[in-house]
Amino acid sequence: QVTLVESGGGLVQPGGSLTLSCVASGSAFSIITMGWYRQAPGKERELVAEITSGGRINYGDSVKGRFTISRNNVWTTLYLQMNSLKPEDTAVYYCNVWTRSNNRYWGQGTQVTVSS
């Protein structure tokens, strides 16, 4: 079992920056992939960015060049640095992990609102 807790969301003006954090506890030693997803009202949940144990990093097309995903060395903390934010980035952002036993876990989400 892995518990995920996100933080760092809030209200920011267009062009601004935010950094999200996700802390994993429980069986964090079994994590092999960590990522961020987001869901805007009326839309499906979509991949923002993910990082695998093999070092591969994937970004959603809409955030490439603006967002940066990173983690600590022991797979217990995940970050998302978001720059040049746009109103269309407004969504609930969820932390997500996959474990070696092929289990998937989600955090409770943190709201990001980009508005002037």
N, C-alpha and C positions, 0 to 999 in steps of 0.2 A: 504494500500500500504506500502510495506517495501522496502527500498533501502539498498543494501549491497555493501560495499567497502572493497576489500581485499588489503593487503599490506604484504611486507616481503619476496617476492620471490626474486630470483637472481641466480647467479652462485656459486656453491659450489663444492669442491672436494669430491670424494668418501670417505666415512667415516666421513664426516663433519656433521654439524647441521645447521638447519634454524628454525625460528619460524615465522609462518604465523599468521596474525591477520585479523579479519573481523569485521567491525563496522556496526551495523544495526541502521537505523534511520526510522522515519515514525511511523508506527503502530507496533513498536517493542513489545508493551505490549501484543500483540496477538500471539506472537511466542510460539510454543510448542515443536518444534524440531529444532535443529541447527546442521549442519554437513558440512563436506568437501568431495568433490568429485574431481576426477582428470581425465584428458583425454590426452592421449599421441597420437602423430600423427598416424593416421591409426587405432586407437583402439577406442572402445566404452568408454563412460564415466563410471567410476566405483566409488563405495563408498570407501572412505578412512576411515572416522570415523564420527559418529554422536552421539549426546547426546539428550535425551528426557527430558521432564518436569518431568517424573516419576523417573528420575535419571539413566535410563538405558543408557549404553554406548556400542556402537557396533564399531568394527574395521574390516576393510578388512583383509583378511588372510595374504596378502603380507606385511602388515605394523605392525602386532601385535608384541608387544615387542620393537618396535623401535619408534613409534609415540605415542603422548599423546594429547588427545583433552581436552580442558577445556573452561570454560566460566565465565563471571562475574555474579554476583547475580541477575542482572536485565535484563539479556538476551539481552544486547546491544553489547557485544563484545565476539567474539569467537576466540580461539587460537588453533594452531596446532604446537606442539613442535615435530620437526622431527630430530631424531638422527640416526647415522649409515647410512647415506644416500647412496644409490646405484645408478648407472647409470639408472637402470630401474625405478627409482622414477621420472625421468625426465618427466614432463607433465605440462599442465596448470591446476592449482588448483582453484576450484570454491567453494565459500561459498554458502550454500543452507539453506533455512529455510522453515518450514511448519507453518501455522497459524491455529488458532482455527476454522476459516471459511474454512479450507481445501484448502487454496491458497498456492502456492509454488512460491518462489522467488529465483533468482540466482544473484550472483555478476558477475562482468565482467571478473573475472579470474586474476590470477597472475602466471607468468611463473617461474617454478623451473627447473633449469638445473644442473644435477650432472655430472661433467666431470673433468678429469685431464688435 
